Amino acid sequence: MKRSVLSAINWVSWLPLILLVVIITLWLVGGLAFQFSLWPFAGMFGPTTDLQNVFSPIGALFSGVAVWGAIYTIYTQARMTTRQQFESVFFNLLNIHNENRKNFQFDIALEENKSSEYLYADEAFLHYYNLLKEIYSYVFRYVTIGRHRCAGIGDVIIDDIEDNIEQSKDGNRLITLSKEKLFRLAYDIYTQYTDVYYSKYVRHVYHVLKYIDESGSSIIKKRVYIRIFRAQFSKYEMALLYYRAITSEDKREGSKKSKYQELIEKTSFLHLLCDDMTMLFDSNQAGQMDDSAFDCNHDGPKS
């Protein structure tokens, strides 16, 4: 790999000299061809005794090449400007994301008579993830064994869970909700306590991904920018994004998937979870994303 890169650099450094030799050769060969009326150029451009007639054909060729070069330069500069504008906005959005992430906090008191815990960034996301996991676990255990002790989520949240489940019972006091609707119930309770902090963060993530997908379409390797953005995330954040996207009701008309889920699948944004799919603890009870969301085969984002 290193040798091939060095070879490419050496070749590029010799390119101006090579082009100069090619141009001089074409100029001389073209002039000689017309000077001595070599077939098929004999008499094509007038008497060869006039030196101007000898070199005017090759001059016209170089004029055409110069026009083509000017057009190509304008095209290249336009692409470069587009890329620079894209990167400028992208890195500004990335800075905003990192600032949001640094200030992202967890301050929910999970135990009675305990003051709020102020945790930030990675620790905060870990606690949000554990909170969702505990709520999910309590909901599904309550359905089978009823009320039980759970210090991980606090009595206030437990009361909310039980009230919501009781309201979902039919006339025979039986729980008729499907596993998917039970997960939705658990997630709705979770968002009651977390969305005041989480919603702004997750909306920004969506719009950064959307910007890369839409504005980066003219960039040859837009997947590079997706990787740069993805590198800012922990596995806990990825898991929380998965559940946010798969439970979102923001869907296109006629689509069964949310816009967030479609975007994640298109950009293969959850690739980080490939090495640890156990982070998704619901056993597909929340739903299921397409394999492209994780890109475990390293095919890259869909074009």
Secondary structure, 3 states (H helix, E strand, C coil): CHHHHHHHHHHHHHHHHHHHHHHHHHHHHHHHHHHCCCCCCCCCCCCCCCHHHHHHHHHHHHHHHHHHHHHHHHHHHHHHHHHHHHHHHHHHHHHHHHHHHHHCEECCCCCCCCCCCCEEHHHHHHHHHHHHHHHHHHHHHHHHHCCCCCCCCCHHHHHHHHHHHHHCECCCCCECCCHHHHHHHHHHHHHHHHHHHHHHHHHHHHHHHHHHHHHHHHCCCCHHHHHHHHCCCCHHHHHHHHHHHHHCCCECCCCCCEHHHHHHHHHCCCHHHHHCHHHCCCCCCCCCCCHHHCCCCCCCCCC
